[in-house]
Amino acid sequence: MNLEMPAPTHIPVLAEETIKALAVRPGGHYIDCTLGGGGHAAAISDRSSPGGKLLGIDADPEAIKIARTRLEAYSDSILLINENFANLQAICIKYDFFPVHGILFDLGLSSLQLDSNVRGFSFQLDGPLDMRLSPSQEVTAADIINASSEAELAHLIRTYGEEAHSRQIARHIVKERPITTTRQLAQTIERATRGRRGRIHPATRTFQALRIAVNREFEHLESALKQAVDLLGCEGRLVVISYHSLEDRIVKQFMRQESRDCICPPGTPTCICGHIRSLRLVNKRVITPSPIEVQLNPRSRSAKLRAAERIITRDEYCKTTEKFCFLAQVEAGGWRRPAILKRLQRAFSVA
Ligand SMILES: C[S@@+](CC[C@H](N)C(=O)[O-])C[C@H]1O[C@@H](n2cnc3c(N)ncnc32)[C@H](O)[C@@H]1O
């Protein structure tokens, strides 16, 4: 009998829908900004072969290690980088990854992170109150819990956790500090909410809020979405899977705004914003997992997939090409990189 624990795995969510939304084709170049366990990356590599290339990014060095093993069969066509996706554009310039036919963000955490008791993401496992995606980050969840004022904590828990009992929770946290473990925090929250049990555990929203704050999730997502649009070639696809309403709102508003020509406030007599759309929505309605997928993988239940396609006008083509040539020159420390220029011209076929 094998008494060893099974190796932890992460089941990719909406895998087939993701491949379809990315319009993966042989020879295409794709970026998986949230590599995790490498499930989506493996599916993309399969479908983009022969000739495809995949750039996989993850802020968590452990995820890179695990994905490298899982993706060994594709080692000739993949490049795995331990970085934050907030630096997406710089990564593409550094590794000369142009043109890009599709970019995927599968947000949140992998099961590998959630099921680890040393990472501090789960209130169901006891461990240090850490929650950093990368050990190179300075601020942990314990730092925030123990150094913030009661008002700051209440604000954070309300804003990032949409928690109705944020004030009581913040008051109890301040009273019971120092708090250094996940169990201590979960028990403090249970006392603050008098063990009220709704659909979800009373600590769910506070843990979500802390994770968002520790990893500056919204700031990085907003910045990366803008960079992704700049990197996509004409008809390139942007696909985002989110797992809670605040995250989904950012994605929805971004895609909606980028798919409209004018974003002036309603009632403005003539357009003063000069905004030109850069995306076309692929699906009008959000895509969610089937009941069968949810049954097989309960962690997929809150997933929402949104997809958009890049539109590039002639003016923008010129501006984007100039911008990337300039950035590539800076990175290369020289004046000309004809290879990049040529690839850019191929990528941005003019609409
Ligand atoms: C839901 S998992 C992805 C799972 C993956 N699609 C798979 O099939 O195995 C999300 C991953 O994104 C990573 N991540 C989250 N925010 C990030 C960021 N700002 N930069 C880079 N990686 C990030 C996490 O470390 C985690 O490994």
The ligand as an SDF file (V2000), in Angstrom:
LIG
                    3D

 27 29  0  0  0  0  0  0  0  0999 V2000
   -5.4680   30.2590  -10.3900 C   0  0  0  0  0  0  0  0  0  0  0  0
   -3.7320   30.0900  -10.4370 S   0  0  0  0  0  0  0  0  0  0  0  0
   -3.4120   29.6900  -12.1120 C   0  0  0  0  0  0  0  0  0  0  0  0
   -3.5760   28.2500  -12.4260 C   0  0  0  0  0  0  0  0  0  0  0  0
   -3.1550   27.8670  -13.8340 C   0  0  0  0  0  0  0  0  0  0  0  0
   -3.9470   28.5190  -14.8420 N   0  0  0  0  0  0  0  0  0  0  0  0
   -3.1870   26.3510  -14.0480 C   0  0  0  0  0  0  0  0  0  0  0  0
   -3.8840   25.8830  -14.9600 O   0  0  0  0  0  0  0  0  0  0  0  0
   -2.5250   25.6270  -13.3130 O   0  0  0  0  0  0  0  0  0  0  0  0
   -3.1540   31.7190  -10.3500 C   0  0  0  0  0  0  0  0  0  0  0  0
   -1.6460   31.8660  -10.3700 C   0  0  0  0  0  0  0  0  0  0  0  0
   -1.3640   33.2330  -10.6580 O   0  0  0  0  0  0  0  0  0  0  0  0
   -0.2740   33.6520   -9.9050 C   0  0  0  0  0  0  0  0  0  0  0  0
   -0.3890   35.1120   -9.7610 N   0  0  0  0  0  0  0  0  0  0  0  0
   -1.3470   35.8130   -9.1260 C   0  0  0  0  0  0  0  0  0  0  0  0
   -1.0990   37.1280   -9.2180 N   0  0  0  0  0  0  0  0  0  0  0  0
    0.0430   37.2610   -9.9450 C   0  0  0  0  0  0  0  0  0  0  0  0
    0.7990   38.3760  -10.3840 C   0  0  0  0  0  0  0  0  0  0  0  0
    0.4530   39.6290  -10.0950 N   0  0  0  0  0  0  0  0  0  0  0  0
    1.9040   38.1490  -11.1310 N   0  0  0  0  0  0  0  0  0  0  0  0
    2.2710   36.8750  -11.4580 C   0  0  0  0  0  0  0  0  0  0  0  0
    1.6030   35.7820  -11.0380 N   0  0  0  0  0  0  0  0  0  0  0  0
    0.4950   35.9740  -10.3060 C   0  0  0  0  0  0  0  0  0  0  0  0
   -0.3970   32.9010   -8.5940 C   0  0  0  0  0  0  0  0  0  0  0  0
    0.8690   32.7830   -7.9620 O   0  0  0  0  0  0  0  0  0  0  0  0
   -0.9650   31.5530   -9.0540 C   0  0  0  0  0  0  0  0  0  0  0  0
    0.0690   30.6190   -9.2400 O   0  0  0  0  0  0  0  0  0  0  0  0
  1  2  1  0
  2  3  1  0
  2 10  1  0
  3  4  1  0
  4  5  1  0
  5  6  1  0
  5  7  1  0
  7  8  2  0
  7  9  1  0
 10 11  1  0
 11 12  1  0
 11 26  1  0
 12 13  1  0
 13 14  1  0
 13 24  1  0
 14 15  1  0
 14 23  1  0
 15 16  2  0
 16 17  1  0
 17 18  1  0
 17 23  2  0
 18 19  1  0
 18 20  2  0
 20 21  1  0
 21 22  2  0
 22 23  1  0
 24 25  1  0
 24 26  1  0
 26 27  1  0
M  CHG  2   2   1   9  -1
M  END
$$$$
